[in-house]
């Protein structure tokens, strides 16, 4: 059996200094690496001054280019491939979350996941599979990876906890169609996950200023400062 890859990536300490009271893990998209999202910690630091941020590099080198990383390979870009992919990358991400919580001596309820595109798929799969409920999951331009037509079948066996979820998607997304948003809302609600969504007008495959504001407010709601 192959060893579980050890993940690492850029980190930001809390803006306030001292030990963090919460942790946000940022999961990049296909073809990027941890440096792609770590600056979100700078943008959200004002709302989350006692939060540490980390953005791990995905476990695999990009299969189609000499630079970049992937959580899993894309060839067919269908439900079967995505479902197999999130399962294959789950152990590495799950172990990384455990290690980061231990590093900061934080309980699972003080951890939030943020994903973009393929990172959103990982945030939803691994975040909901963890037995101890996280503070929240924020996903941009992604989807809920489930076998087609079997969202209800897997809810009990794969979804172990139900933290609040916010999904944000552009209505002009040319990579992951905007129809992925209502589909994800439907499958997550059917599994009892408290989820809400926002469709950004005129936005392609990316994050706009409105999405950053909504995401920051959601994280501040999920991770109120400890007294």
BALOBA-1460 file (C-alpha; in Angstrom, 3 decimals):
// residues 227
<rec num="1" residu="x" x="0.000" y="0.000" z="0.000"/>
<rec num="2" residu="x" x="1.379" y="3.429" z="-0.973"/>
<rec num="3" residu="x" x="2.190" y="5.831" z="1.842"/>
<rec num="4" residu="x" x="-0.168" y="8.755" z="2.356"/>
<rec num="5" residu="x" x="1.468" y="11.908" z="0.911"/>
<rec num="6" residu="x" x="2.494" y="14.537" z="3.449"/>
<rec num="7" residu="x" x="1.091" y="17.933" z="2.533"/>
<rec num="8" residu="x" x="2.595" y="21.334" z="3.265"/>
<rec num="9" residu="x" x="2.255" y="24.876" z="2.012"/>
<rec num="10" residu="x" x="2.464" y="28.582" z="2.835"/>
<rec num="11" residu="x" x="1.117" y="29.822" z="6.167"/>
<rec num="12" residu="x" x="0.001" y="33.105" z="7.712"/>
<rec num="13" residu="x" x="0.100" y="33.715" z="11.450"/>
<rec num="14" residu="x" x="-2.791" y="35.574" z="13.121"/>
<rec num="15" residu="x" x="-2.778" y="39.297" z="12.479"/>
<rec num="16" residu="x" x="-3.149" y="39.963" z="16.194"/>
<rec num="17" residu="x" x="0.028" y="38.044" z="17.062"/>
<rec num="18" residu="x" x="0.217" y="35.213" z="19.568"/>
<rec num="19" residu="x" x="-1.397" y="31.810" z="19.380"/>
<rec num="20" residu="x" x="-4.392" y="31.433" z="17.045"/>
<rec num="21" residu="x" x="-7.879" y="30.726" z="18.342"/>
<rec num="22" residu="x" x="-8.984" y="29.310" z="14.966"/>
<rec num="23" residu="x" x="-7.663" y="27.951" z="11.678"/>
<rec num="24" residu="x" x="-8.693" y="28.365" z="8.031"/>
<rec num="25" residu="x" x="-7.335" y="25.877" z="5.482"/>
<rec num="26" residu="x" x="-7.386" y="27.104" z="1.868"/>
<rec num="27" residu="x" x="-7.601" y="24.455" z="-0.882"/>
<rec num="28" residu="x" x="-6.506" y="25.590" z="-4.335"/>
<rec num="29" residu="x" x="-7.842" y="24.523" z="-7.703"/>
<rec num="30" residu="x" x="-6.517" y="22.272" z="-10.451"/>
<rec num="31" residu="x" x="-3.204" y="23.448" z="-11.870"/>
<rec num="32" residu="x" x="-2.410" y="25.967" z="-9.130"/>
<rec num="33" residu="x" x="-0.646" y="25.464" z="-5.800"/>
<rec num="34" residu="x" x="-0.921" y="26.728" z="-2.244"/>
<rec num="35" residu="x" x="0.466" y="30.146" z="-3.140"/>
<rec num="36" residu="x" x="-2.629" y="30.798" z="-5.259"/>
<rec num="37" residu="x" x="-4.976" y="31.301" z="-2.286"/>
<rec num="38" residu="x" x="-2.810" y="32.209" z="0.697"/>
<rec num="39" residu="x" x="-3.331" y="35.946" z="0.105"/>
<rec num="40" residu="x" x="-6.990" y="35.463" z="1.021"/>
<rec num="41" residu="x" x="-5.728" y="35.241" z="4.581"/>
<rec num="42" residu="x" x="-4.418" y="38.789" z="4.268"/>
<rec num="43" residu="x" x="-7.766" y="40.010" z="2.939"/>
<rec num="44" residu="x" x="-9.789" y="38.293" z="5.656"/>
<rec num="45" residu="x" x="-7.342" y="38.974" z="8.477"/>
<rec num="46" residu="x" x="-9.164" y="42.111" z="9.596"/>
<rec num="47" residu="x" x="-12.354" y="40.140" z="10.222"/>
<rec num="48" residu="x" x="-10.415" y="37.188" z="11.635"/>
<rec num="49" residu="x" x="-7.487" y="38.743" z="13.531"/>
<rec num="50" residu="x" x="-6.831" y="35.690" z="15.698"/>
<rec num="51" residu="x" x="-7.069" y="33.149" z="12.873"/>
<rec num="52" residu="x" x="-4.142" y="31.277" z="11.317"/>
<rec num="53" residu="x" x="-4.271" y="30.460" z="7.605"/>
<rec num="54" residu="x" x="-2.563" y="27.662" z="5.689"/>
<rec num="55" residu="x" x="-2.801" y="26.745" z="2.001"/>
<rec num="56" residu="x" x="-1.373" y="23.272" z="1.304"/>
<rec num="57" residu="x" x="-0.045" y="22.253" z="-2.078"/>
<rec num="58" residu="x" x="-2.141" y="19.417" z="-3.533"/>
<rec num="59" residu="x" x="-0.453" y="15.988" z="-3.354"/>
<rec num="60" residu="x" x="0.150" y="15.351" z="-7.068"/>
<rec num="61" residu="x" x="2.148" y="17.200" z="-9.735"/>
<rec num="62" residu="x" x="-0.041" y="18.390" z="-12.580"/>
<rec num="63" residu="x" x="-0.324" y="15.607" z="-15.121"/>
<rec num="64" residu="x" x="-0.448" y="17.820" z="-18.217"/>
<rec num="65" residu="x" x="2.168" y="20.509" z="-17.464"/>
<rec num="66" residu="x" x="5.584" y="20.833" z="-15.816"/>
<rec num="67" residu="x" x="4.281" y="23.198" z="-13.115"/>
<rec num="68" residu="x" x="1.215" y="23.249" z="-10.867"/>
<rec num="69" residu="x" x="-0.466" y="20.681" z="-8.649"/>
<rec num="70" residu="x" x="-3.660" y="18.646" z="-8.672"/>
<rec num="71" residu="x" x="-5.738" y="16.961" z="-5.999"/>
<rec num="72" residu="x" x="-6.553" y="14.338" z="-8.615"/>
<rec num="73" residu="x" x="-6.185" y="13.909" z="-12.369"/>
<rec num="74" residu="x" x="-8.662" y="15.267" z="-14.883"/>
<rec num="75" residu="x" x="-9.164" y="13.352" z="-18.116"/>
<rec num="76" residu="x" x="-12.864" y="12.692" z="-18.642"/>
<rec num="77" residu="x" x="-14.159" y="15.428" z="-16.286"/>
<rec num="78" residu="x" x="-17.273" y="13.470" z="-15.365"/>
<rec num="79" residu="x" x="-18.973" y="12.411" z="-12.140"/>
<rec num="80" residu="x" x="-17.269" y="9.024" z="-12.056"/>
<rec num="81" residu="x" x="-13.798" y="10.536" z="-12.330"/>
<rec num="82" residu="x" x="-14.498" y="13.250" z="-9.745"/>
<rec num="83" residu="x" x="-15.961" y="10.751" z="-7.283"/>
<rec num="84" residu="x" x="-12.928" y="8.482" z="-7.592"/>
<rec num="85" residu="x" x="-10.655" y="11.522" z="-7.343"/>
<rec num="86" residu="x" x="-11.998" y="12.981" z="-4.100"/>
<rec num="87" residu="x" x="-11.811" y="9.550" z="-2.513"/>
<rec num="88" residu="x" x="-8.206" y="9.051" z="-3.624"/>
<rec num="89" residu="x" x="-7.046" y="12.418" z="-2.212"/>
<rec num="90" residu="x" x="-9.096" y="12.224" z="0.985"/>
<rec num="91" residu="x" x="-6.558" y="10.489" z="3.224"/>
<rec num="92" residu="x" x="-3.785" y="13.017" z="2.568"/>
<rec num="93" residu="x" x="-6.031" y="16.003" z="3.237"/>
<rec num="94" residu="x" x="-7.642" y="14.401" z="6.279"/>
<rec num="95" residu="x" x="-4.232" y="13.685" z="7.811"/>
<rec num="96" residu="x" x="-3.093" y="17.234" z="7.077"/>
<rec num="97" residu="x" x="-6.122" y="18.689" z="8.892"/>
<rec num="98" residu="x" x="-5.411" y="16.521" z="11.935"/>
<rec num="99" residu="x" x="-1.768" y="17.616" z="11.944"/>
<rec num="100" residu="x" x="-2.593" y="21.319" z="11.648"/>
<rec num="101" residu="x" x="-5.154" y="21.165" z="14.452"/>
<rec num="102" residu="x" x="-2.577" y="19.436" z="16.631"/>
<rec num="103" residu="x" x="0.090" y="21.996" z="15.650"/>
<rec num="104" residu="x" x="-2.099" y="24.833" z="16.937"/>
<rec num="105" residu="x" x="-3.758" y="22.862" z="19.742"/>
<rec num="106" residu="x" x="-7.212" y="23.636" z="18.387"/>
<rec num="107" residu="x" x="-10.403" y="21.547" z="18.470"/>
<rec num="108" residu="x" x="-12.134" y="20.608" z="15.195"/>
<rec num="109" residu="x" x="-14.879" y="23.139" z="15.844"/>
<rec num="110" residu="x" x="-12.346" y="25.948" z="15.333"/>
<rec num="111" residu="x" x="-11.423" y="24.846" z="11.803"/>
<rec num="112" residu="x" x="-12.983" y="26.120" z="8.566"/>
<rec num="113" residu="x" x="-12.212" y="24.960" z="5.029"/>
<rec num="114" residu="x" x="-12.185" y="27.199" z="1.963"/>
<rec num="115" residu="x" x="-11.951" y="25.699" z="-1.504"/>
<rec num="116" residu="x" x="-11.757" y="26.906" z="-5.080"/>
<rec num="117" residu="x" x="-12.871" y="24.678" z="-7.985"/>
<rec num="118" residu="x" x="-11.260" y="21.254" z="-7.441"/>
<rec num="119" residu="x" x="-10.387" y="22.460" z="-3.937"/>
<rec num="120" residu="x" x="-14.097" y="22.983" z="-3.268"/>
<rec num="121" residu="x" x="-14.738" y="19.354" z="-4.191"/>
<rec num="122" residu="x" x="-12.100" y="18.307" z="-1.661"/>
<rec num="123" residu="x" x="-13.381" y="20.681" z="1.024"/>
<rec num="124" residu="x" x="-16.888" y="19.266" z="0.740"/>
<rec num="125" residu="x" x="-15.859" y="15.622" z="0.539"/>
<rec num="126" residu="x" x="-13.301" y="15.575" z="3.336"/>
<rec num="127" residu="x" x="-14.949" y="18.233" z="5.490"/>
<rec num="128" residu="x" x="-18.270" y="16.397" z="5.584"/>
<rec num="129" residu="x" x="-16.619" y="12.982" z="6.030"/>
<rec num="130" residu="x" x="-14.925" y="13.998" z="9.292"/>
<rec num="131" residu="x" x="-16.598" y="12.629" z="12.413"/>
<rec num="132" residu="x" x="-16.117" y="15.798" z="14.435"/>
<rec num="133" residu="x" x="-17.972" y="18.780" z="12.993"/>
<rec num="134" residu="x" x="-15.920" y="21.636" z="11.584"/>
<rec num="135" residu="x" x="-16.827" y="25.294" z="11.988"/>
<rec num="136" residu="x" x="-17.808" y="25.673" z="8.335"/>
<rec num="137" residu="x" x="-17.016" y="25.077" z="4.657"/>
<rec num="138" residu="x" x="-16.811" y="27.842" z="2.040"/>
<rec num="139" residu="x" x="-16.628" y="26.829" z="-1.611"/>
<rec num="140" residu="x" x="-16.036" y="28.895" z="-4.735"/>
<rec num="141" residu="x" x="-16.646" y="27.779" z="-8.337"/>
<rec num="142" residu="x" x="-16.861" y="24.093" z="-7.461"/>
<rec num="143" residu="x" x="-19.309" y="21.241" z="-7.140"/>
<rec num="144" residu="x" x="-20.352" y="18.443" z="-4.801"/>
<rec num="145" residu="x" x="-18.673" y="15.325" z="-6.172"/>
<rec num="146" residu="x" x="-21.063" y="12.378" z="-5.939"/>
<rec num="147" residu="x" x="-21.826" y="9.457" z="-8.260"/>
<rec num="148" residu="x" x="-24.500" y="10.608" z="-10.690"/>
<rec num="149" residu="x" x="-27.960" y="9.800" z="-9.409"/>
<rec num="150" residu="x" x="-26.654" y="8.398" z="-6.120"/>
<rec num="151" residu="x" x="-26.390" y="11.459" z="-3.846"/>
<rec num="152" residu="x" x="-28.960" y="9.968" z="-1.474"/>
<rec num="153" residu="x" x="-27.245" y="6.588" z="-1.394"/>
<rec num="154" residu="x" x="-23.928" y="7.934" z="-0.157"/>
<rec num="155" residu="x" x="-25.212" y="10.471" z="2.376"/>
<rec num="156" residu="x" x="-25.241" y="8.072" z="5.287"/>
<rec num="157" residu="x" x="-21.978" y="6.300" z="4.503"/>
<rec num="158" residu="x" x="-19.831" y="9.300" z="3.472"/>
<rec num="159" residu="x" x="-21.320" y="12.341" z="5.207"/>
<rec num="160" residu="x" x="-20.533" y="11.988" z="8.897"/>
<rec num="161" residu="x" x="-20.972" y="15.607" z="10.058"/>
<rec num="162" residu="x" x="-22.957" y="18.608" z="8.912"/>
<rec num="163" residu="x" x="-21.255" y="21.976" z="9.382"/>
<rec num="164" residu="x" x="-22.692" y="25.098" z="7.752"/>
<rec num="165" residu="x" x="-21.742" y="25.466" z="4.082"/>
<rec num="166" residu="x" x="-21.710" y="28.473" z="1.749"/>
<rec num="167" residu="x" x="-21.214" y="27.901" z="-1.988"/>
<rec num="168" residu="x" x="-20.537" y="30.774" z="-4.403"/>
<rec num="169" residu="x" x="-20.532" y="30.358" z="-8.185"/>
<rec num="170" residu="x" x="-20.434" y="32.615" z="-11.224"/>
<rec num="171" residu="x" x="-23.308" y="32.482" z="-13.693"/>
<rec num="172" residu="x" x="-20.787" y="32.825" z="-16.545"/>
<rec num="173" residu="x" x="-18.424" y="30.077" z="-15.350"/>
<rec num="174" residu="x" x="-16.893" y="28.475" z="-18.420"/>
<rec num="175" residu="x" x="-15.058" y="25.688" z="-16.538"/>
<rec num="176" residu="x" x="-17.617" y="24.316" z="-14.085"/>
<rec num="177" residu="x" x="-21.098" y="25.236" z="-15.351"/>
<rec num="178" residu="x" x="-23.287" y="27.330" z="-13.044"/>
<rec num="179" residu="x" x="-25.804" y="24.456" z="-12.961"/>
<rec num="180" residu="x" x="-23.373" y="22.799" z="-10.545"/>
<rec num="181" residu="x" x="-24.542" y="25.201" z="-7.828"/>
<rec num="182" residu="x" x="-28.228" y="24.177" z="-7.640"/>
<rec num="183" residu="x" x="-27.218" y="20.551" z="-8.037"/>
<rec num="184" residu="x" x="-24.863" y="20.835" z="-5.052"/>
<rec num="185" residu="x" x="-27.478" y="22.657" z="-2.987"/>
<rec num="186" residu="x" x="-29.988" y="19.904" z="-3.726"/>
<rec num="187" residu="x" x="-27.671" y="17.002" z="-2.869"/>
<rec num="188" residu="x" x="-26.381" y="18.638" z="0.316"/>
<rec num="189" residu="x" x="-29.819" y="19.649" z="1.540"/>
<rec num="190" residu="x" x="-31.050" y="16.107" z="0.878"/>
<rec num="191" residu="x" x="-28.262" y="14.882" z="3.176"/>
<rec num="192" residu="x" x="-29.283" y="17.300" z="5.928"/>
<rec num="193" residu="x" x="-26.364" y="19.708" z="5.462"/>
<rec num="194" residu="x" x="-27.197" y="23.362" z="6.285"/>
<rec num="195" residu="x" x="-26.139" y="24.945" z="3.007"/>
<rec num="196" residu="x" x="-26.788" y="28.188" z="1.234"/>
<rec num="197" residu="x" x="-25.636" y="29.451" z="-2.140"/>
<rec num="198" residu="x" x="-24.941" y="32.645" z="-4.040"/>
<rec num="199" residu="x" x="-24.929" y="32.988" z="-7.843"/>
<rec num="200" residu="x" x="-22.668" y="35.863" z="-8.904"/>
<rec num="201" residu="x" x="-23.905" y="37.759" z="-11.960"/>
<rec num="202" residu="x" x="-21.435" y="38.048" z="-14.825"/>
<rec num="203" residu="x" x="-18.678" y="36.126" z="-13.034"/>
<rec num="204" residu="x" x="-16.659" y="33.428" z="-14.781"/>
<rec num="205" residu="x" x="-14.438" y="30.833" z="-13.117"/>
<rec num="206" residu="x" x="-13.064" y="32.964" z="-10.328"/>
<rec num="207" residu="x" x="-13.735" y="34.968" z="-7.180"/>
<rec num="208" residu="x" x="-14.983" y="38.548" z="-7.293"/>
<rec num="209" residu="x" x="-15.091" y="41.292" z="-4.661"/>
<rec num="210" residu="x" x="-18.655" y="40.438" z="-3.669"/>
<rec num="211" residu="x" x="-17.679" y="36.812" z="-3.176"/>
<rec num="212" residu="x" x="-14.756" y="37.844" z="-1.004"/>
<rec num="213" residu="x" x="-17.036" y="39.963" z="1.185"/>
<rec num="214" residu="x" x="-19.626" y="37.208" z="1.486"/>
<rec num="215" residu="x" x="-16.934" y="34.634" z="2.229"/>
<rec num="216" residu="x" x="-15.282" y="36.783" z="4.868"/>
<rec num="217" residu="x" x="-18.592" y="37.432" z="6.593"/>
<rec num="218" residu="x" x="-19.386" y="33.707" z="6.540"/>
<rec num="219" residu="x" x="-16.041" y="32.780" z="8.084"/>
<rec num="220" residu="x" x="-16.414" y="35.455" z="10.770"/>
<rec num="221" residu="x" x="-19.841" y="34.025" z="11.549"/>
<rec num="222" residu="x" x="-18.448" y="30.481" z="11.779"/>
<rec num="223" residu="x" x="-15.366" y="31.474" z="13.799"/>
<rec num="224" residu="x" x="-16.369" y="34.106" z="16.351"/>
<rec num="225" residu="x" x="-13.467" y="35.154" z="18.595"/>
<rec num="226" residu="x" x="-13.053" y="33.222" z="21.811"/>
<rec num="227" residu="x" x="-13.222" y="35.259" z="24.998"/>
